[in-house]
Amino acid sequence: MNKNQTTAAKLLMLLIAIIAWFALVLQLFLQIDNAGLNGLTTSEAIFNYFSYFTILTNLLVAVSLTFALQAPESNPGRFFLNPITQSAIGLYIVIVGIVYTIALRKIWDPQGLQLIADRLLHDAVPVLYLLFWLISIPKKVLAWNNVFSWLLYPFVYLVLVLTRGILDGWYAYPFLNGAVHGWGKVMLNITFIFLAFLGVGLLMVAINHRGAKSQMLKEPESSD
């Protein structure tokens, strides 16, 4: 853990990690529990579970914060404590919330435990991680070209999920289903998604360059 981060910072990271792990486990339980109703085997349900960008990104949040808290001096811990890495994860989880709100929230009505998992994965974790990023990342540590390297993760994801969809007809998200919407519309959707990644990423760099470094979660430095 960065020496300048206080107990408050660690508590916020711990809170986000606990929420993310809880929501991930709950969603996996629901995925398996509903497998029969959806005409799936347990293994198929688990495979589908790990095919969602929401799940993979929340898992990235949970794993990164766990390493940062529990093994900060390890190679993974140092990697996940890097402000550039934390900013990339912040971008991905913010896009999870944005895309869900714009494209997916209106097309289904989760109830009960599913509603809890839904709100935690798509609302609570993105908002809390963004808050963590805003008040803990030192100013002027990001470069404009960082944004382009951050696009690799969503690019690889889209290649894999589209390849799977073409091969077996299952798409993680309806707006990626070329068989239903036509590939021209899907390519347009993908373009908008990548523009969102690019735009939000550039905005994060701009905020990092402009905003004063918050002291809310920082220890006062020694005068020695």
C-alpha positions, 0 to 999 in steps of 0.5 A, spaced: 500 500 500 502 506 498 505 510 504 501 516 503 494 512 503 490 512 510 486 507 513 480 511 510 483 509 503 484 502 505 477 501 508 474 504 501 478 499 497 476 494 502 468 496 501 469 495 494 472 489 494 467 486 499 461 488 495 464 486 488 466 479 491 459 478 494 455 480 488 460 476 483 458 470 488 451 471 488 450 472 480 454 466 479 449 462 484 443 465 480 446 463 474 447 456 476 440 456 480 437 458 474 441 454 469 435 448 468 430 454 467 434 457 461 435 450 458 442 450 460 447 445 463 451 447 469 457 448 465 454 452 460 451 456 465 458 457 468 461 458 461 456 464 460 457 467 466 464 468 465 462 471 458 460 477 460 464 484 460 460 486 466 462 479 470 470 480 468 470 487 469 467 486 476 472 480 477 478 485 475 476 490 480 475 485 486 482 481 484 486 488 483 483 491 490 484 484 494 492 484 491 493 491 493 490 490 500 493 483 502 499 483 498 501 490 496 509 488 495 508 482 491 508 483 483 501 483 482 500 488 488 505 493 485 501 492 478 494 493 481 497 499 485 500 503 479 495 509 478 495 507 470 492 500 472 487 503 477 485 508 472 484 503 466 480 499 471 476 505 473 475 506 465 472 499 464 468 499 470 465 506 469 463 503 462 460 497 465 455 502 468 454 507 462 453 501 457 448 498 462 444 504 463 443 506 456 442 500 452 440 494 457 437 497 464 430 498 460 430 491 457 429 487 463 426 487 470 430 483 475 427 481 481 429 479 488 436 477 489 437 478 481 435 485 483 440 486 488 446 482 484 444 487 478 444 493 482 451 492 485 454 489 479 452 495 475 451 501 479 454 500 486 461 498 484 462 503 478 460 509 482 464 507 488 470 505 484 470 512 480 469 515 487 476 511 489 479 513 483 477 521 484 480 522 491 486 517 491 489 517 484 495 523 484 494 528 479 498 529 473 500 521 473 497 519 466 499 521 459 494 522 453 497 515 450 495 511 456 488 511 453 490 507 447 493 502 451 487 501 455 483 499 449 486 493 448 482 489 454 475 491 451 478 490 444 480 483 445 473 481 449 469 483 443 473 479 438 472 473 443 465 474 444 463 475 437 467 469 435 463 465 440 457 468 437 458 467 430 460 459 432 455 457 436 449 463 436 450 465 443 451 473 444 453 476 451 449 482 449 443 483 444 446 489 441 452 484 439 447 479 435 449 480 428 444 475 426 438 479 429 440 486 428 445 485 422 452 486 422 452 493 419 448 495 426 453 491 430 459 495 427 455 501 429 454 499 436 461 497 437 464 504 434 459 507 439 462 503 444 469 504 443 468 512 442 465 511 449 471 508 452 476 513 448 472 519 450 471 517 458 478 515 458 481 522 455 476 525 460 479 521 466 486 524 463 484 531 463 481 530 470 487 527 472 491 533 469 487 539 471 484 537 478 488 538 485 490 532 488 485 530 493 488 530 500 481 526 503 485 519 503 492 522 504 496 522 510 500 528 511 507 528 509 512 528 514 516 534 515 523 530 516 
